[in-house]
């Protein structure tokens, strides 16, 4: 399963103390030519579970991808 969709961003200004700030973010794609692509860490593990079996803890999770959520 890939990353869940981004939550909607409120366009309403947020009052925090003596300043106001509104920020939105978009995704982008970087295309490299003639160089080795950067090494991105694996994506976040979202389904980690732990089970105690006598004197052992059994951990299980789904591999999130080699580079962020791409790859195996």
C-alpha positions as CSV (number, residue, x, y, z in Angstrom):
1,X,0.0,0.0,0.0
2,X,1.4,3.4,-1.0
3,X,1.2,6.5,1.2
4,X,-2.3,7.6,2.1
5,X,-3.6,10.7,0.3
6,X,-2.5,14.1,1.7
7,X,-5.0,15.7,4.1
8,X,-6.8,18.8,2.8
9,X,-5.1,22.0,3.6
10,X,-7.1,24.8,5.1
11,X,-6.8,28.2,3.4
12,X,-8.0,29.8,6.6
13,X,-5.2,31.8,8.4
14,X,-4.3,30.3,11.8
15,X,-3.9,32.8,14.7
16,X,-1.0,31.8,16.9
17,X,0.2,34.5,19.3
18,X,1.5,37.5,17.5
19,X,1.8,36.1,14.0
20,X,-0.2,34.4,11.2
21,X,1.0,31.9,8.7
22,X,-0.6,29.9,5.9
23,X,1.5,27.2,4.2
24,X,0.6,24.7,1.4
25,X,2.8,22.0,0.0
26,X,2.7,20.3,-3.4
27,X,4.6,17.2,-4.6
28,X,7.3,17.4,-7.3
29,X,9.4,15.1,-9.4
30,X,13.2,15.4,-9.7
31,X,14.7,14.0,-12.9
32,X,18.5,13.4,-13.0
33,X,20.5,12.6,-16.1
34,X,24.1,11.3,-16.2
35,X,24.4,10.9,-12.4
36,X,23.5,8.2,-9.9
37,X,20.1,9.0,-8.2
38,X,20.2,10.0,-4.6
39,X,19.8,7.4,-1.9
40,X,16.4,8.0,-0.2
41,X,15.6,6.2,3.0
42,X,12.7,3.7,3.1
43,X,9.2,5.0,3.8
44,X,7.7,4.9,7.3
45,X,6.5,1.6,8.6
46,X,2.8,1.9,9.4
47,X,1.7,-1.6,10.4
48,X,4.2,-2.6,13.1
49,X,2.8,-5.2,15.5
50,X,4.4,-6.9,18.5
51,X,3.3,-10.2,20.1
52,X,4.7,-11.6,23.3
53,X,5.3,-15.4,23.1
54,X,6.7,-16.7,26.4
55,X,10.1,-15.0,26.7
56,X,10.2,-13.7,23.1
57,X,8.7,-10.7,21.3
58,X,7.6,-11.4,17.8
59,X,7.7,-8.3,15.6
60,X,6.0,-8.1,12.2
61,X,5.5,-5.4,9.5
62,X,5.2,-4.9,5.8
63,X,8.3,-3.8,4.0
64,X,7.7,-0.1,3.0
65,X,9.9,0.1,-0.1
66,X,13.6,0.7,-0.9
67,X,13.4,4.4,-1.8
68,X,10.6,6.1,0.1
69,X,7.6,4.0,-1.1
70,X,9.1,2.8,-4.4
71,X,10.9,-0.6,-4.8
72,X,10.9,-3.7,-2.7
